[in-house]
């Protein structure tokens, strides 16, 4: 808390009331060997004014760099009203809504969030959110194994350009529960899943296929063909989505002849700031037929005895509420505060506003790639349709270029050399609606200069 109002006499009065000699006595169960008398490097007490000056100076050391990194977390504009409302005490301090009669505001907000998610994804049901995009992919795979009872293999095919972090998290969470993740080939020439790699699975038992749209390289997969191929072989389809992109793209519920079965992804683009990797929140929606296998919880709308609208938790298939062996997940809560921000964000923008954000992001990425690829030694790798990310290939190593750009307060993109070595000296760049023509020109000018300091490979 920013201000603690208790005086020394207040503290003494509270200690007397509970029969304690000192605050230290409240922690007497902590062994002496684990206690610190002081902290090295921490100065003597200073005034509030001095402390504020110190903290502002330290925060300023981070600078305000131009961000051209995407790769799963995006620098979008967040209207001031979003977090002014989200951090009101009614939302900010609200606990998990176990008592529906005392939690109507929280429950209604989650219900509105779920409604918006089903509208974006074109699916029937959304839960109240998960931890983040990576864990939502893992939970979706586990859900698919439970839902697809015809399949006994627990084999999950993963499209070639799914976010590699998502895949590693899914393997860490679900791999120890008997699931096998198999990565499909990537066509390096198009940045899309190589359809020829599907042939080997024609007669095999596949539980589900994971398809990301847009994929990690920013390209748009042929989701209709991949979805129909999976369904024709008895596999479920898990769509990994960017919610902002859905303002322009076909929703997962309309992919192919019958649509994806489950949609998941990262909700950070909806009103959640970049903050050293989190906290973010995970999206999870599905067809009604699979709702009993959905992890987390669902809020529903009903009426009370007097006919008034009311909200309640209608499905909680987790170990706190049912027998552990029947639980679908050990997820204990939704990311309530992040969901609050996302719901307010979507309400303020509306469908038209979200579409404008998506369209501006596409336009800015086009401007960025055209400007950067005009430099000698830089080329745009893919001509296939994409969203707000693109891959650039350099004639020299990317890492020293990024380090030099960072020294000029420019975060130049995501180095693909470790995750996609077949692409060579490749860089994933992103431009959202927040990037201006001046920002793009500043990046291009800085890049032209730092390339003079890095030798051609």
N, C-alpha and C positions, 0 to 999 in steps of 0.2 A: 504494500500500500504506500502511496506517496506521502502520507502524513499520519503519524501516530500521536494521538492527542493526550496520552496518559502522562501525568506528572509523577514525580517521585512519591508524593503523598497518595496518589491514586494507586500506584503499584503496591505501596506498603499496605494500603487498605485491603486490596485484593489478596495479598499474601496472608494477611491476618485472618481473612475470612475463611481461607482453606487450611489454615494452620501450618503454613510453610515459613521458614526463616528467611529464605532468599529465593530468587529465580533459579540460581544454580542448584538448589535442592530439588527442583522439579525434574532435574536430569541426573539424579544420583545413580540411576541404573546404568549409566554409561561409565565403563571402567576408566580409571584415571589415566591409564596408558594411551587411551584414545582421545583424550582431551587436549586441546591446544590452548596455551595461555595467551599467545599472540600470533599474528600472521605476518610473516616476513613480507616486506614490500608494501604493506598497507600503511599509509601515513596516519598521523595523529588526527583526531577529530577536527573537522573544519565546519564552517558555517554552511547553511543551506545555499546561500548565494555563491560561495566558493565552490561547493560541490557541483552545482549546476554548470558553472563555467568549465570545470574539469571534464565533466561528462560530455558537454557539447564539443569540446576540443577533441576528445577521444573519438567521438562519433564522427567528427569531421575528417578524421584520418582515413576513413573508408572512402571518402570522396563521393562523387555522384557519377559513376561511370555510365557511358552509353552501353546498353546491353543488346547484343545481337545473338545471344544464346537462346536456344529453345530446348530441344531434347527432352521434353516432358514437363517443363515448368516455364511459364510465359509471363513476360512483362506487359500486362494489359493495364489500361487506365481503370482506376476504381473511383467512382464518384464519391465525393466527400461524405455524402449522406449514409453510405453503406456502413462504415465503421462507427460513425456517430450514433447510429441506431443500434448496431450490433453490440456496442459496449455499454449500452444503457443497463442499469442494474437488473432490470426485469429479465433480460436475456443473459447478461454476462455472468451473473451469479446463480442462475437457475440450475438446479441439480436434475439428474435423470428423472423423467416423469413417471415414477412408480404409481403415484396417486393421481389418477386421471382427474378427479374432482378438483384438485389443487394445481393442476398443470395444464389447464386448457389453452393458455397462450402458447406454451412450448409445443404442445401436441398439434395445435392448429398450424403453426409454422412448419413443422415437419410434414404435416399432411399437404400443405401447399407446395413444399419442396418436392415431395413424391409426385404430385400431380404434374409439376413442371418437367420432371425427369421423364415421366412416361410420355409426355407430349414431345419432348426432344428426341427420344429414342424410338418412338412408335411401338413401344411394347406395353403390356397390360399392367405391370406391377413394378414399383420401385421400393427398395427398402429405405431405411432412414440414414443411409450412408455407412461407409466402412472407414478404415484408417487412412488409406491412400490408394493411388492407382495401382501400385505394384501388388499390394495385398488383395485388392479386389480381383485381380487376374487369378491369383492363387485360389481365392475362395470360389471364383467362378468355375475353375477346373474341378475342384472338389465337388461342387454342386452338380456339375455335368455328370460326373461319375455316379452320383446318387440318383440322378434323374433318368439317365439312359440305362435302364435295367436290361435292355436287350444286349448291351455290350458287356463283355466280361474282361476285357483286356486292360482297362484303365490307361489306355494309350491316348495321349493328347498331341495332335500335330500342331505345330506352331509355324505360322507363315514366316517367310525368310527375313522380313524386316520389321518384326515386332521389337519394341523397345528392349534392348538386351538386359537392362536392369530389371524390368518386369519378369523376364524369363528366369533370371538368376534368383529372384525372390520367390517365384512360384516353385522352382526346383527345391529351394531351401525349406519352404513350408510344406508343400504337398509331396515332394519326392520321397520324404521319409514316411509318407502314408500310403506308399505303394503306387503312386502315379508315375508314369513314364512320359517325359516330354521329349518329342522328336522334332528337330528344327528342319523345316523344308528348305530347299535350295533357293538362293537368291540369284536372279538374273542381274549380273552386274551392269549389263548394258541398258537396262530399263529401270532398275531400282525396285522391281516388283518381284513377287513370288514367281519362281520358275515353274510353269505349269507342267513341264516334262518330269519334274520330280514326283508328281502325283501318281504316275503310272505304277510304281512299285507297290502302292497301297490299294490297288483296285480290288483285290480279293481278300483283304485283311480286315480284321476287327479293329475299328477305330472308334473310340468313345466320343471324341470332340475335336473340332478344328478351331484354332484361335486365329482371328484375322484382325489386324489393326488398320483403321481407316481414319485419317491419313496414316500411312505407316511411318516408322521412325525416321525414314529418309525424306519425309514430306510428300511422298508420291501417293497417288490414288490407285488402290488395288482394284482389280476386276472382281468386286465383292459378289456380284450376281453369279458369276460362273463358279467361284469358289464355294459359295453357299449351296448352290444346287448340287455341285459335286459331292459335298459332304452329306447332304440330306439323302441323296440317292444311294449312299452306302451306309445309311443308318446312323450317321454321326450327328451330334448336336453342333451348333455353330455358336461360338463365343466371339462377340464383337468387342474390340477394344477401341474406344472412341474418344475424340476430343469434343467436349460439349459446345465450344464456340463454332467448330467446323460444321456441326449439325445444323447451324442456322442456314447453311448453303447446300449441304450434301444430303443425299437420300438417307433417311433414318434406318438403323439396323432392322427395325421391324418390317421394312419393305425390301430387304435384300433378297434377290432371287425370287423364286416362285412363292415361297412361304415365309421368308424373313428369318433373321437370326433368332436363336432361342434365348440367349443371354447377352446382355450388354454391360460392359464395365469400363472403368477408366478413371482418370484423374480429374477431380473437380476444381483444382487450383485456378484454372483460367477464369472462373466465375467469382470474381470479387475477393480472392485471397491473395495477399501480396507475396512476392518472393521474400523468403525469410530464412536463409541458410538451410533450405531443404524442408521446411515445415514449421508448424503443423499444416497439413493439407487434408483432403478428404477423398474417399473413394466412392465412385458411383457404381451402383449395381441395380439392374432392372432385368425383368424376364417375362416370359409368357405366363399366363395364369396357370397353365397346366403344371408348371414347375414350382409354384409358389411355396409348396410345403417343404421344398428342399432349399429354400433361400435362407442364407445366414443373416444374423442381425435381427432386426425387428421392423414391424410395419405398423403405421398409425392409420386408423380408420375413422370415418365419420358416421355418426349415428344420431338418434334422437333420444331425449330422456322421457320420463313418464308424462311430462307436460308438453311434449312435442317440440321442445327446443333443441337446436343443433348442439351436438356434443362430440368430443373427440376422445379416443381411447386407444390403447395399445391392443391391436387385434391379433397379432402373431408375433410370438417371441420364441423362436425355435433354438434357444441357446441353453447352456447347461445350468444357468441360474434359475430357470423356470421349469425345466422338464428333466426327466431322468438323463443322466450324463450320457448313457449309451444311445439315447434318442436325439441328442443335440446335434445340430448341423454345424455348429462352430463354437469356439470358445471366445469369440468376440464379445466383449462385455459392454460396449457402449457404441454409440454413433459419434461422429465428430460434430457435436451439436453446435458449437460456436461457429465453426467454418460453414456449416450448412445454413446457419442463420444469415451469415454474410452473403452466401451464394443466392439465397432466396430473395433477399432484399435487392441484390445486384440485378438479378433477372427481372424482378418486378419493376425496377427503375428503368432498365433498358427496354423491356418489352421485346416482342418478336422482331419488330423493325429495327430497333437499336442493336440487338445482337447480330442481325444480318449485316448492318452497316459496319460493325466492328470486324466481322469476318471478311467482308468485301475489301475493306481498307487494308487489312492485314495481307490479303492476297496481292493487292496492288503494290504495297510497299515492298514485299519480297521480290516481286518482279523488277521493280526499280533497283533494288539492292543488287540482285544478281546481274542485271544488265550493266550496272556501273562497275562492279568489281571484276566481272569477266572481261571488261574492256582493257584491264591492266595486262601488261605482258607477263606471261607465266601463270595466268589464272584462267581457268575455263569452267563453264557451267556443265556439269556432268550429264544431267538428264533433261531431255526435252519433253518427257511425259508430263501429263497434268499433275499439279500438286496444290498444296494449300499454302501455309505461310512459312514453310521451311524449304531449303534447297541445299544441294551438295555442290561444293566447288572443289576442283582439283588444282593443286599447285605443282610447280616444277621443283619445289624445294620443301624441306620438312615444315610441318605446320606448327609444332610445339614452340620453337623459338619465335615464330611470328606472333603467336598469341601472347607470349611473355612480353614481347616488345610493345604490342598494342596495349596490354594491361598497364604498362608503365605510362601510357598516354591516356589513361582513363577510358579505354575502350575494351569491352569484353567481346572479343571478335567472333566467337562461335564455339562449337563443340568439335574437338579433335576426334575423327573417326578411325584413326589408324589402329587403335587397339581392338575395337569391336568389329571393324570391317576392313581388315588389312588388304583385302583384294581390291579395294578402291584406290590404293596408293596414298599419296599425300592429300588426303581429303578432309574437308571441313564442312560441317553442317552449320548453316547460318539461318537466322530467323529475323523477320521484321514484322512486328505487330503494328496496330494502328497508332501506337505511341511514337513511332519513329517518323521524323520529318525529313524533308528533302535535305535540309542542312545537316541532320544527323548522318544521313547516308553519304553525303559529300565529305563530311569530316572523317568517316570511316575510310572511304576510298583514298583520300589524301594521305592519311596516316599509314595505310597499308602500302601505298606506293613508296613511301619513305622507308618503312622498316624492311621492305623486301630488298632494299639496297644493302642491308647489313647481314642478310642471310644468304649463304652460298647455294647455288643450284645443286640439287642432288645428283 
